[in-house]
Amino acid sequence: MVQTHDTEPVWDKPPDVDEKWIQFIDDNVSSKLPQGTQVKSISPYGASYWTRTAEIATVQTDGLPISFFLKVTQHATGKAMVSGEFESMSSLHKTLPRLVPTPHAWGTYAADPNIHFFLCGFVEMTDDLPDVQALSALLAELYRKGVNPEGKYGFPVPTLQGTIPQYTSWEESWETFFSKSIHIVMTNEEKSQGSDPEMQELCKATLEKVVPRLLRPLETGGRSIQPRLVHGDIWDVELAPLRPVRHRMGKPYVKAYFKHFPASEPAEDQDDRNALYCLRWDLNCSTLYPGNLRYRKMCMDVMRTLTAKYAEGYDGWARQMGEEPVVK
């Protein structure tokens, strides 16, 4: 089993967005609140590396107090962040409303065209972990309902991990989509952290050997998978975010989830596919924190393990299994 370890904070800088933008309600934000809303206050809420976030406390026309969550970003990257989040959350809410807060709007401040916002329902956050069975069943329900009827992988608008755009172009094959995505991520990581000969060789071997070996069997030999809607905090249908030690939800959640939504065949590859999916995320994390090589070291450890285990690649596996290798 490939495991990733990281328990310390990796960033100690304040957000670039000035706090002043969450000290008042911009006119364009106000216009997206329900008609007749009486704003009582706005106050900082939560923490973010890239944005400013706040709670807007209101009273509605029926006298009920209702709060809204406001996220504020800046510049073109920030605009892409909030527009992508709105479209993503809207898709999730349409598919399974009780899974996410109600998305209300995204837009640009009237006070400054470089400041952008995302507005949704407010959820009081706690440090408590969700019930294992309830969350597992809910995620499985999302994946059962969230099948793309067109049978393609991608998303209609750009989405971002932190400040980094993700690959969202439509592809017929999961292997093709993931391969293009992780290749872009690897290129971005090298630009951020600098070149390293071993890192380059590991990335090359991962693309040429590991990705085809772990993903092509999902779509060959009579096996198939379907593109499904996933939550941005979950990353993939096989729950890669529950792998790193830094995330408190772990094996019990994965075990319970697979009772509701069985692993794709070959099921024996599930854990290593999970490591591969987590690798893409951690490479993006390395890109986000230039000069901090902790994520790169974690990624290199994972790639060393996977490339050694799958040195024969997909063709070697297909021959061993008595299947005719499929060329892509």
Secondary structure as UniProt FT lines:
FT   HELIX           19..22
FT   HELIX           27..30
FT   TURN            31..32
FT   TURN            35..36
FT   STRAND          38..44
FT   STRAND          52..59
FT   TURN            61..62
FT   STRAND          65..74
FT   HELIX           75..95
FT   HELIX           97..99
FT   STRAND          103..108
FT   TURN            113..114
FT   STRAND          115..121
FT   HELIX           132..145
FT   TURN            149..150
FT   STRAND          160..161
FT   TURN            162..163
FT   STRAND          164..165
FT   HELIX           174..193
FT   HELIX           197..205
FT   HELIX           206..210
FT   HELIX           211..215
FT   HELIX           216..219
FT   TURN            221..222
FT   TURN            232..234
FT   TURN            237..238
FT   HELIX           240..242
FT   TURN            245..246
FT   HELIX           251..260
FT   HELIX           267..269
FT   HELIX           270..288
FT   TURN            290..291
FT   HELIX           294..309
FT   TURN            310..312
FT   HELIX           313..320
FT   TURN            321..322
//
